[in-house]
């Protein structure tokens, strides 16, 4: 692939990422409007759509608290990893 083609693809990628950010912001705004309209209701039927806004409980491992409480044990089970980061600036 030539430098000109790569530059074109990089420009297209940056533009698509900007469009994605704009769409994500619009989606979040619409979700916030609908959540606000639902108030405390967990379910709402509006025409052909069923909206749900429910509380979900979950349990997750708190790695940072574990590292503070048991640093030696945490270090024994920690392994280094590496990866390649791609970016377009």
N, C-alpha and C positions, 0 to 999 in steps of 0.2 A: 504494500500500500504506500502510495506516495505521501510526502509531507503535506501537500495540499489536500489530499483526501482525508488524512488524519486530522488536520485542522478543521475541516468541514464536519467530520464526525464528532470531534470534541465540542464544537460550537452547538451542534444539534443536541448532544448529551446535556450540555449546560442549560440550554433552552428548555428541554423536557423536564429537567430537575426543577427549574424555576416554575414551570407550569404545575408540576406535582405539588410544590409547596403552596402555591396559590389555591389549588383544588383542596388540599388538606385543610387549609384555613377556612375555606367555604364550607366544607363538610363539618368541621368543628362548630362553626357558627350556627349552621342549621340544626345540628344535634343539640346545641345549647338552647336554642329557641324551643325546640320540641320538649326537651327535659323541663324547661321552665313552665311551659304550658301544662305539662302533666302534673306539676306540683308534687304532692306526696303519693299520688297513685302509682302503683307498680305496673299496671296494665291499662291500656287505653285502645279502644277500637275506633278508628277514624276512617270511614269508608271501607276500602279494600285492604287497609293496612292495620296491623296489630302492633302497637308500640309497647315495648316492655322496658322498664327501668328499675331493675331489681338490685337489692343488696346481695353481694356474693361474699361469703366467708372463705378464706383460704389460710393455710399455714405454710410459711416459707422458712427455709433455713437462713438464719442471720449470720452470714459468714464474717462480717466485720466484728460483731460481738464475740463470735467464737475465737477469732484471731486475738482479740484483747484478753479473753478469759483463759485461753489455752494456746499461747503463742508457739510453744515447742511442738505440740501435737499438730497444730495447723501447718507449721512449717514442714513437718514430716509428710503431710499429705498434699503438699503444694508442689506442682511441677511447672517448670517454665515452658512456655509455648512461644511460637513465633508465627507471624503471618505477614503478608504483603498488603499494604494499604494503598488503594488506588484513589487518586483525586485529580480533579481538573480545576485549575485556578486561572 
